[in-house]
Amino acid sequence: MKEGRPETIDEYIEGYPVHIQSILRKMRRTIRKAAPEAEEGISYRIPTFRLHGYLVHFAAFKDHISFFPTSSGIRAFRKELSPYKVSPGTVQFPLEKPIPYDLVRRITLFRVKENSEK
């Protein structure tokens, strides 16, 4: 990524090689379609969506794309996430495998519902 802190998701994405940019743009579109009311921003130096609090985040790393749907999102989709490396609030999608955008969409929808009920 380029030097400095990105202030927008566009700046964040532009800091990566073209092949990673296309993945990040598709992640953003997938989340945006599932949560059209969410506000975009940068938090913790990564792309963040907020709707009644933090909704989801995503980020690029050397060998994977991380998706941060909070611990509840990981727990609710534990079985479907089992092929991937997960931690309490994060899942890593390896770059050498197709990103499961439909799963990202469904987890985001789950988080929208969850945050809306708070």
MOPE-V990336 format. One record per helix or strand. SS is the DSSP state (2 for helix, 1 for strand). FROM is the first residue (numbers start at 1). TO is the last residue. Records with the same first field share a line. If there is no record, write none. Layout:
SS=FROM-TO, FROM-TO
This chain:
2=9-14, 18-34, 70-76, 78-81, 101-116
1=39-43, 46-50, 54-60, 64-68, 85-87, 90-94
